[in-house]
Structures are given as C-alpha cells and as structure tokens.
Amino acid sequence: MTILANVSLRLPVDLIERIENLAKLTGRSRTFYMQEAIKQKLDDLEDIYLAEQALIDIRSGKSQTATLEDVMKRYGMEN
C-alpha cells in the first residue's frame, strides 16, 4: 500500500497547460503525469549524483576499486 502526502509545487503556466492538455487527451489525471515525470527524473538524478559521489569517494580514498580479474578470482569465477 502506498502512502501519499500532499506537496505544493509552483510550475510555469506553459508546463501546467501541457500537463492539462496531455491529461485531457489521454483521460488520465494531471497528478498522474506529474508523478510520472518526477519519478523518471528522480531516477536519473539519483543515478547521476550517486555515481558522482562514488567517484568523489574513490578519488578521496574513502572507497577503492577492483579489477574485473580480481573480482572474478575473489568469487571463484576464474577461467
């Protein structure tokens, strides 16, 4: 079960018009399209920022990398 919370969001009029038009054409709600847009963009943002943070951690020495060969040896996947 998904728990929903209300959020207030100010958008430019042109975006609201596009969302309303899409909703009317497809029979879906404005909320549906706003949620979908946020979900898709959030997935992208998480990927980008988590990858950037991982790179920062590697460069600062907080994290280390391993070669594919080392990983395969560690998990018994050698040829």
DABEL-V693522 format. One record per residue. PHI is phi in radians with two decimals (* if undefined). OMEGA is omega in whole degrees, 0 to 359 (999 if undefined). Layout:
# DABEL-V693522
phi: (PHI & PHI)
omega: (OMEGA & OMEGA)
This chain:
# DABEL-V693522
phi: (* & -1.60 & -1.66 & -1.84 & -2.31 & -1.41 & -2.39 & -1.67 & -2.41 & -1.67 & -2.20 & -1.06 & -0.97 & -1.10 & -1.21 & -1.05 & -1.09 & -1.14 & -1.14 & -1.08 & -1.10 & -1.08 & -1.08 & -1.12 & -1.16 & -1.87 & 1.35 & -1.77 & -1.51 & -1.06 & -1.02 & -0.97 & -1.23 & -1.16 & -1.12 & -1.08 & -1.10 & -1.16 & -1.00 & -1.13 & -1.19 & -1.11 & -0.98 & -1.11 & -1.10 & -1.07 & -1.02 & -1.13 & -1.25 & -1.22 & -1.16 & -1.08 & -1.15 & -1.07 & -1.13 & -1.05 & -1.10 & -1.15 & -1.13 & -1.51 & 1.57 & -1.24 & -2.25 & -2.15 & -1.88 & -2.42 & -1.31 & -1.04 & -1.04 & -1.13 & -1.14 & -1.11 & -1.13 & -1.04 & -1.82 & 1.13 & -1.97 & -1.23 & -1.12)
omega: (180 & 175 & 182 & 176 & 178 & 178 & 176 & 184 & 176 & 180 & 175 & 183 & 182 & 177 & 178 & 179 & 179 & 179 & 179 & 179 & 179 & 180 & 180 & 182 & 186 & 181 & 176 & 182 & 174 & 180 & 179 & 183 & 177 & 177 & 180 & 180 & 180 & 179 & 183 & 181 & 180 & 175 & 180 & 181 & 178 & 179 & 183 & 186 & 176 & 176 & 178 & 180 & 177 & 178 & 177 & 180 & 179 & 182 & 181 & 179 & 178 & 179 & 179 & 177 & 177 & 177 & 177 & 179 & 179 & 180 & 180 & 178 & 183 & 184 & 175 & 182 & 181 & 178 & 999)
